[in-house]
Amino acid sequence: MQPMSAVIPLPDPAPRARDSRMAEREHHKLAKRLRRQVGQAIADFGMIEAGDKVMVCLSGGKDSYTLLDILLQLQKKAPVPFELVAVNLDQKQPGFPEHVLPEYLAGIGVPYHIIEQDTYSVVSRVIPEGKTMCSLCSRMRRGSLYSYAEENGFTKIALGHHRDDMVATFFMNLFHHAKISGMPPKLRSDDGRHVVIRPLAYVRESDIVDYAAARQFPIIPCNLCGSQENLQRRQVGLMMKQWEKEHPGRIEQISRAMGDIRPSQMADPNLFDFLALGRRDGAPLPDAHAWLAGGEKQEEPEAPLPPGERPG
């Protein structure tokens, strides 16, 4: 008799199917959370109004892809009509994959425009080799985007900064510039001609990482120019990650605190009238020069000599 061949059992497809369904449910929950957080930020800060023409600045990174994606979802059921246009600045970095963003945006049917401006050559010429290019590059990019927004009638400029970016900037200004300031969710540009909004103001970076992976956005890495991340910002980022690891929820607490400022409990006389606090009626304002003298007794002037006498 011929020996019976061993029967190899086929893998059970059920666990794989369950994993797929579970991953899909988690993605739907995450997308719902992001829509709620972005919608809350828009409502809290009046970011978008009826008839707005919003320029969504798309860099090709996870943050700006997520921003555009969530705004497109909200646009379908928003209480007011508004227009979205994706705008990318092609800075002519060597090796930049120019086809990625146009193909993606055309594929999802979003109006878009690519600004072509060789800021890379300017930055490379001005910044010494080995030095960080990010600061100058960012300023030039902002100028180009602002100019395009003005020329094309955009009423709002949407950027992809998230909650963790805003907290990190707060600490950067605190540690290195001795001031309490950060990235506001909404601001008017220095020249007064543009309103900038950050709809991801309530969104955690870790959620954006997960969302971008689930959506499989065609990410373009920001390392094509060879510039390194700013060392100070990197140190702040590592500090925040360590805090979150040791004390989960701390970054969220800091973020909430940035929206609950008590001027009378700080020390800025431009925000709170400390001079008037507790001053009795009619009391003069303090003499700064006298206080700065440190209480030192002033020498009395010598009496003048009688006429005809000379000093000894």
C-alpha positions as CSV (number, residue, x, y, z in Angstrom):
1,M,0.0,0.0,0.0
2,Q,1.1,3.5,-0.8
3,P,1.6,5.6,2.3
4,M,-0.9,8.4,2.7
5,S,0.5,11.8,2.1
6,A,0.4,14.3,5.0
7,V,-2.5,16.7,4.9
8,I,-1.3,20.3,5.3
9,P,-4.1,22.4,6.9
10,L,-4.9,25.6,5.2
11,P,-4.5,28.8,7.3
12,D,-7.7,30.0,8.9
13,P,-8.6,33.3,7.3
14,A,-10.8,34.2,10.2
15,P,-8.1,35.9,12.4
16,R,-6.9,37.9,9.5
17,A,-10.4,39.1,8.7
18,R,-11.0,40.0,12.4
19,D,-7.7,42.0,12.5
20,S,-8.8,43.8,9.3
21,R,-12.2,44.7,10.7
22,M,-10.6,45.8,14.0
23,A,-8.1,48.1,12.2
24,E,-10.9,49.6,10.1
25,R,-13.0,50.3,13.3
26,E,-10.0,51.9,14.9
27,H,-9.4,54.1,11.8
28,H,-13.0,55.2,11.8
29,K,-12.8,56.1,15.5
30,L,-9.6,58.1,14.9
31,A,-11.1,59.9,11.9
32,K,-14.1,60.8,13.9
33,R,-11.9,62.1,16.8
34,L,-9.9,64.3,14.4
35,R,-13.0,65.7,12.7
36,R,-14.4,66.6,16.1
37,Q,-11.2,68.2,17.3
38,V,-10.7,70.2,14.1
39,G,-14.4,71.2,14.1
40,Q,-14.1,72.3,17.7
41,A,-11.0,74.5,16.9
42,I,-12.7,76.1,14.0
43,A,-15.7,76.9,16.2
44,D,-13.7,78.1,19.2
45,F,-11.6,80.5,17.2
46,G,-13.9,81.5,14.4
47,M,-11.4,80.1,11.8
48,I,-13.8,79.7,8.8
49,E,-16.7,81.9,7.8
50,A,-19.3,81.6,5.1
51,G,-17.8,82.4,1.7
52,D,-14.2,82.0,2.8
53,K,-11.6,81.0,0.2
54,V,-9.1,78.9,2.2
55,M,-5.6,78.2,0.9
56,V,-4.4,74.9,2.4
57,C,-0.6,74.9,2.4
58,L,0.4,71.4,1.4
59,S,4.1,70.5,1.9
60,G,3.8,66.8,1.3
61,G,4.3,65.9,5.0
62,K,1.9,64.0,7.3
63,D,0.5,67.1,9.0
64,S,-0.6,69.0,5.9
65,Y,-2.0,65.9,4.2
66,T,-4.1,65.2,7.4
67,L,-5.2,68.9,7.5
68,L,-6.4,68.8,3.9
69,D,-8.1,65.4,4.3
70,I,-10.0,66.4,7.5
71,L,-11.1,69.8,6.1
72,L,-12.4,68.1,2.9
73,Q,-14.5,65.8,5.2
74,L,-15.8,68.7,7.2
75,Q,-16.6,70.7,4.1
76,K,-19.3,68.2,3.0
77,K,-21.4,68.8,6.1
78,A,-20.2,72.2,7.3
79,P,-22.9,74.7,8.5
80,V,-21.4,77.3,6.1
81,P,-20.1,77.1,2.5
82,F,-16.4,77.6,1.9
83,E,-13.8,76.9,-0.7
84,L,-10.6,74.9,-0.4
85,V,-7.6,75.1,-2.6
86,A,-4.4,73.1,-2.0
87,V,-1.2,75.1,-2.7
88,N,2.3,73.8,-2.7
89,L,5.6,75.7,-3.1
90,D,8.1,73.8,-5.2
91,Q,11.3,75.3,-4.0
92,K,13.4,73.4,-6.6
93,Q,15.2,71.2,-4.1
94,P,17.4,68.7,-5.9
95,G,15.6,65.4,-6.2
96,F,12.2,66.7,-5.2
97,P,9.6,64.4,-6.7
98,E,7.5,67.0,-8.6
99,H,4.9,64.5,-9.7
100,V,3.8,63.2,-6.3
101,L,1.5,66.1,-5.2
102,P,-0.1,66.9,-8.6
103,E,-0.9,63.2,-9.1
104,Y,-2.4,62.8,-5.6
105,L,-4.4,66.0,-5.7
106,A,-5.7,65.3,-9.2
107,G,-6.7,61.8,-8.1
108,I,-8.9,63.1,-5.2
109,G,-10.3,65.9,-7.3
110,V,-9.1,68.8,-5.3
111,P,-8.4,72.2,-6.9
112,Y,-4.7,72.9,-6.5
113,H,-1.8,75.1,-7.6
114,I,2.0,74.5,-7.6
115,I,4.1,77.7,-7.0
116,E,7.5,77.2,-8.6
117,Q,10.2,79.4,-7.0
118,D,13.8,78.5,-6.6
119,T,14.3,79.5,-3.0
120,Y,16.7,76.6,-2.5
121,S,19.5,78.2,-4.5
122,V,19.1,81.4,-2.5
123,V,19.2,79.7,0.8
124,S,22.1,77.5,-0.2
125,R,24.1,80.6,-1.3
126,V,23.3,82.7,1.8
127,I,23.6,80.0,4.6
128,P,27.2,78.7,5.2
129,E,27.7,75.0,4.5
130,G,26.8,72.9,7.6
131,K,24.5,75.5,9.1
132,T,20.8,75.0,9.5
133,M,18.8,76.3,6.6
134,C,15.3,75.9,8.2
135,S,14.9,79.4,9.5
136,L,15.6,81.3,6.3
137,C,13.9,78.7,4.2
138,S,10.8,79.0,6.3
139,R,10.7,82.9,6.0
140,M,11.1,82.8,2.2
141,R,8.5,80.1,1.9
142,R,6.1,82.1,4.0
143,G,6.7,85.2,1.9
144,S,6.0,83.3,-1.3
145,L,2.7,81.8,0.0
146,Y,1.5,85.1,1.4
147,S,2.1,86.8,-1.9
148,Y,0.2,84.1,-3.8
149,A,-2.7,84.3,-1.3
150,E,-3.0,88.1,-1.8
151,E,-2.8,87.9,-5.6
152,N,-5.5,85.2,-5.7
153,G,-8.1,86.5,-3.2
154,F,-7.7,83.9,-0.5
155,T,-9.3,85.0,2.8
156,K,-7.7,82.5,5.0
157,I,-4.4,80.6,5.0
158,A,-4.5,77.2,6.7
159,L,-1.3,75.7,8.1
160,G,-0.7,72.2,9.4
161,H,0.8,72.9,12.8
162,H,-0.7,70.6,15.5
163,R,-1.0,70.7,19.3
164,D,2.5,69.4,19.9
165,D,4.0,72.0,17.6
166,M,2.3,74.8,19.5
167,V,3.5,73.5,22.9
168,A,7.1,73.0,21.6
169,T,7.1,76.6,20.3
170,F,5.9,77.8,23.7
171,F,8.9,76.2,25.3
172,M,11.3,77.4,22.6
173,N,10.3,81.0,23.3
174,L,10.4,80.4,27.1
175,F,13.9,78.8,27.1
176,H,15.6,80.7,24.4
177,H,13.9,84.1,24.1
178,A,12.6,84.8,27.7
179,K,9.0,85.4,26.6
180,I,5.7,83.7,27.1
181,S,4.4,83.2,23.6
182,G,3.8,80.5,21.0
183,M,1.8,79.7,17.9
184,P,-1.8,81.0,18.2
185,P,-4.5,79.0,16.6
186,K,-5.5,82.1,14.6
187,L,-3.5,85.2,13.8
188,R,-3.2,88.2,11.6
189,S,0.1,88.5,9.7
190,D,2.5,91.2,10.6
191,D,1.6,93.3,7.6
192,G,-2.1,93.0,8.5
193,R,-3.1,91.6,5.1
194,H,-3.6,87.9,5.9
195,V,-5.4,85.7,8.5
196,V,-3.6,82.5,9.3
197,I,-5.4,79.6,10.9
198,R,-4.2,76.3,12.4
199,P,-7.2,73.9,12.5
200,L,-5.1,71.1,13.9
201,A,-4.5,73.1,17.1
202,Y,-6.2,70.4,19.3
203,V,-4.8,67.4,17.5
204,R,-1.9,65.2,18.9
205,E,1.0,64.4,16.7
206,S,0.8,60.7,17.5
207,D,-2.8,60.7,16.2
208,I,-1.6,62.3,12.9
209,V,1.1,59.7,12.6
210,D,-1.5,56.9,12.9
211,Y,-4.0,58.6,10.6
212,A,-1.4,59.3,7.9
213,A,-0.3,55.7,8.0
214,A,-3.8,54.4,7.8
215,R,-4.6,56.7,4.9
216,Q,-1.3,55.8,3.1
217,F,-0.6,59.4,2.1
218,P,2.4,59.7,-0.3
219,I,4.7,61.4,2.2
220,I,7.5,63.5,0.8
221,P,10.4,63.5,3.4
222,C,11.8,66.9,4.4
223,N,15.4,65.9,4.0
224,L,16.0,66.6,0.4
225,C,17.9,69.8,1.0
226,G,20.3,68.1,3.4
227,S,19.3,70.5,6.3
228,Q,19.1,69.1,9.8
229,E,16.4,69.7,12.3
230,N,17.0,72.7,14.5
231,L,19.0,71.4,17.5
232,Q,17.1,73.5,20.1
233,R,13.7,72.4,18.8
234,R,14.9,68.8,18.7
235,Q,15.9,69.1,22.4
236,V,12.5,70.4,23.3
237,G,10.8,67.6,21.4
238,L,12.9,65.0,23.2
239,M,12.0,66.6,26.6
240,M,8.3,66.5,25.7
241,K,8.4,62.9,24.6
242,Q,10.1,62.0,27.9
243,W,7.5,63.9,29.9
244,E,4.7,62.1,28.1
245,K,6.3,58.8,28.6
246,E,6.8,59.3,32.4
247,H,3.6,61.4,33.0
248,P,1.0,60.6,30.3
249,G,-1.3,63.5,29.7
250,R,1.2,66.2,30.7
251,I,1.4,67.7,27.2
252,E,-2.4,67.9,27.0
253,Q,-2.4,69.7,30.4
254,I,0.2,72.2,29.1
255,S,-1.8,72.8,25.9
256,R,-5.0,73.5,28.0
257,A,-3.0,75.8,30.2
258,M,-2.0,77.9,27.2
259,G,-5.7,78.6,26.7
260,D,-6.3,79.7,30.3
261,I,-4.1,82.7,30.9
262,R,-4.5,84.7,34.1
263,P,-2.9,88.1,33.5
264,S,-3.2,89.1,37.2
265,Q,-1.3,86.1,38.2
266,M,1.6,86.7,35.9
267,A,4.0,89.6,35.9
268,D,3.4,91.7,32.7
269,P,2.4,95.3,33.6
270,N,1.2,95.7,30.0
271,L,-1.5,93.1,30.5
272,F,-2.5,94.0,34.0
273,D,-2.5,97.3,35.8
274,F,-0.4,96.4,38.9
275,L,0.2,100.1,39.7
276,A,-3.5,100.7,40.3
277,L,-3.9,97.6,42.4
278,G,-4.4,98.6,46.0
279,R,-3.2,102.2,45.5
280,R,-4.8,104.6,47.9
281,D,-6.8,107.5,46.5
282,G,-4.5,110.4,45.6
283,A,-1.3,108.5,46.2
284,P,1.4,109.5,43.7
285,L,2.9,106.9,41.3
286,P,6.2,105.5,42.5
287,D,9.3,107.4,41.6
288,A,11.3,104.9,39.6
289,H,14.5,107.0,39.8
290,A,14.3,107.2,43.5
291,W,13.8,103.5,43.9
292,L,16.6,102.7,41.5
293,A,18.9,104.7,43.7
294,G,18.7,101.9,46.2
295,G,18.0,104.0,49.2
296,E,21.5,105.6,49.2
297,K,21.6,108.9,51.1
298,Q,22.4,111.8,48.9
299,E,25.3,114.0,50.0
300,E,24.3,117.5,51.0
301,P,25.9,120.3,48.9
302,E,28.6,122.3,50.6
303,A,27.7,125.8,51.8
304,P,29.2,128.6,49.5
305,L,32.3,130.4,50.9
306,P,32.0,134.0,52.1
307,P,33.0,136.6,49.5
308,G,36.8,137.0,49.3
309,E,37.8,133.7,50.8
310,R,39.5,131.0,48.9
311,P,39.4,127.3,49.4
312,G,42.3,126.0,51.6
